Each structure stands twice: as structure tokens, then as C-alpha cells.
Amino acid sequence: MSSWKSPRRIWDISQTLRPGMPVWPDDTAFAFDRTWKMEDGSPVNVGRMTMSTHSGTHGDAPLHYSASAPDIASVALDPYIGECLVVDATRVTGGRVSVGDLPHIESADRVLFRTFETFPHEQWDASFTAIDAEAIEWLALQGVKLVGTDAPSVDPQDSKTMDAHRAVLEHDMRILEGLVLDGVPEGRYELIALPLKIAGGDAGLTRAILREPADA
């Protein structure tokens, strides 16, 4: 009898990096151009990119919100790989995910929030749903070590105090932002989302995927 098993389903939850993609207001726009071209006689194509460290899907480094904290090249990778829970927060009101919006989380080390019914690929949405600092505190008490969101930040765009980021820092958690969770049902998955290893980086661009559990 064959021991072959069908492959586990994969969801790509990353944004496509491309010119014209929405970025945080006044941050560096994404740009790409060819520096070596096969049509010009080069044996290979080679491109050049200009971008913010927070372009598209990315993992924040603690250095992003604390000048004395580690850069993205120095953080451990364990939080970015393993079982996670996707939570549908598309019906949250008030602009922030609060403690009252959280489901009972049992042994979930990583929690990803879907806040957009449809991810805004073509335009910046300044009214995105953030995550309340008390919700971050509650998640930390449950043992959560990574919080992810399809929004561009866990704090509101106009925040000056960065309360959610500070709560993450206090509990040595990790953050993924700018995920694309369209079409991903609420439930448990395996997360693989490794940020680029950038010396001095305040964030690392990430190719994030979800894979159905081995026992699915």
C-alpha cells in the first residue's frame, strides 16, 4: 500500500510587493527597476528595489518601538513558526479589538486577526482596526507570543503613545502586520512567517504562509 499523503493546503497571506502599492503616509514608496536586462545583452536579469522596512507584510522588530531593544536580525525565530489561531475580527466596532472581542484561546502561542472583509490592495485605509493594549495584555497572560494583523499597525494611525506596541514590548512578544487573510476561515493553522535578517533593521519583510494542520 502506498504511504503517499496528499499535500497539506497552503494559504499565502503575504502582500505582493509592487510599485504603486499603498504604504504608510509619508513612508518610502516601493520601487523596482531592472539594472541588468537580457534584452540588452546581459546573460541574466537583475533588479533593484527601494522600499521601507515596513513595506507590505512585515515583522516589527522591538527596535521599532524602543531605541534600546533588539533589531530584527537579533530576534529568535521560534515565535514566527508554529501553531496559530486565526480570529475573525471583521465585525469589531469602535476601531479596536478589545478583550471582549477575544474568543476563548486555549494553548494558542500565536494569534492572527482578520479585520478587513477584503484587504485594501489598491488604496490606503486610514480607518483600519487596531488592537487595544488591554487585549495585548490579556493575550500575553494566555501565553501568546506573537500577534498578527491584516491591518498596517496594531496601534491606530494617529497614535502618539503606541500603547499596543508598548504592551508587546513589555511582554517580549512579536508582531506581524500587513497580512492578507481574505478567504482564510477562522481556526487553527501552522504559521511560517520568517522576517528578513537585516542588521539594524526595525522590521523585516516577510513571506508569510499558513498551512493546514498535519492532523486535518
Residue pairs with C-beta under 8 A, 6 or more apart in sequence:
8 190
8 211
8 212
8 213
8 214
8 216
9 211
9 212
9 216
10 209
10 210
10 211
10 212
11 183
11 184
11 189
11 209
11 210
11 211
12 180
12 207
12 208
12 209
13 57
13 112
13 179
13 180
13 181
13 184
13 193
13 208
13 209
13 210
14 56
14 57
14 179
14 180
14 206
14 207
14 208
14 209
15 21
15 56
15 57
15 119
15 121
15 178
15 180
16 56
16 121
17 30
17 32
17 49
17 51
17 55
17 56
17 205
18 30
18 32
19 29
19 30
19 31
19 32
20 30
21 30
21 55
21 56
21 121
22 120
22 121
22 122
22 123
22 124
22 125
23 29
23 30
23 52
23 54
23 55
23 124
24 52
24 54
24 124
24 152
24 153
24 157
25 124
25 126
25 157
27 52
27 54
28 50
28 51
28 52
28 55
29 50
29 51
30 49
30 50
30 51
30 52
30 55
30 56
31 49
31 50
31 51
32 47
32 48
32 49
32 50
33 47
33 48
34 45
34 46
34 47
34 48
35 46
35 47
35 48
36 42
36 44
36 45
36 46
37 45
38 44
38 45
51 205
53 72
53 198
53 201
53 202
53 203
53 204
53 205
54 60
54 152
54 177
54 178
54 202
54 203
55 205
56 178
56 205
57 176
57 177
57 178
57 179
57 180
57 193
57 205
57 206
57 207
57 208
58 176
58 177
58 178
58 195
58 203
58 204
58 205
58 206
59 72
59 80
59 174
59 175
59 176
59 177
59 193
59 195
59 203
59 204
59 206
60 165
60 174
60 175
60 176
60 177
60 202
60 203
61 69
61 70
61 71
61 72
61 74
61 75
61 195
61 201
61 202
61 203
61 204
62 69
62 70
62 75
62 169
62 172
63 69
63 70
63 71
63 72
63 200
63 201
63 202
64 165
64 202
64 203
65 162
65 165
65 166
65 168
65 169
66 169
69 169
71 198
71 199
71 200
71 201
71 202
72 195
72 196
72 197
72 198
72 201
72 202
72 203
72 204
73 197
73 198
73 199
73 200
73 201
73 204
75 174
75 195
77 194
78 145
79 109
79 110
79 145
79 146
79 173
79 174
80 146
80 174
80 176
80 191
80 192
80 193
80 194
80 195
80 206
81 190
81 191
81 192
81 193
81 194
82 109
82 110
82 190
82 191
83 108
83 109
83 110
83 188
83 189
83 190
83 191
83 213
84 108
84 109
84 110
84 111
84 112
84 146
84 148
84 188
84 189
84 190
84 191
84 210
85 105
85 108
85 110
85 111
85 112
85 187
85 188
85 189
86 112
86 114
86 181
86 184
86 185
86 186
86 187
86 188
86 189
86 210
87 102
87 103
87 111
87 112
87 113
87 114
87 186
88 114
88 186
89 97
89 101
89 113
89 114
89 115
89 129
90 114
90 115
90 116
90 117
92 98
92 101
92 115
92 129
95 127
95 129
95 130
95 156
96 129
96 130
96 131
96 132
96 135
96 156
97 113
97 115
97 129
97 130
97 131
97 132
97 135
98 132
98 134
98 135
99 132
99 134
99 135
99 138
101 135
102 135
102 138
102 139
105 111
105 139
105 142
105 144
107 143
108 142
108 143
108 144
108 188
109 143
109 144
109 145
109 146
110 144
110 145
110 146
110 147
110 148
110 191
111 139
111 144
111 146
111 147
111 148
112 147
112 148
112 149
112 176
112 179
112 181
112 191
113 129
113 131
113 147
113 148
113 149
113 150
113 151
114 150
114 181
114 184
114 186
115 128
115 129
115 149
115 150
115 151
116 125
116 128
116 150
116 151
116 181
116 182
118 182
119 150
119 180
119 181
119 182
126 157
128 151
128 152
128 153
128 156
128 157
129 151
130 151
130 153
130 154
130 155
130 156
130 159
130 164
131 147
131 149
131 154
131 155
131 164
132 164
133 163
133 164
133 166
133 167
135 164
136 147
136 154
136 164
136 167
136 168
136 171
136 173
137 167
137 171
139 147
139 173
140 167
140 170
140 171
140 173
144 173
145 172
145 173
145 174
146 173
146 174
146 175
146 176
146 191
147 154
147 168
147 173
147 174
147 175
147 176
148 175
148 176
148 177
148 179
148 191
148 193
148 208
149 176
149 177
149 179
150 178
150 179
150 180
150 181
151 177
151 178
152 177
152 178
153 159
153 177
154 164
154 165
154 168
154 175
154 177
155 162
155 163
155 164
155 165
165 175
168 174
168 175
176 193
176 206
176 208
179 208
184 210
188 213
189 210
189 211
189 212
189 213
190 210
190 211
190 212
190 213
190 214
191 208
191 209
191 210
192 208
192 209
192 210
192 211
193 206
193 207
193 208
193 209
194 206
194 207
195 203
195 204
195 205
195 206
196 204
196 205
196 206
197 204
198 204
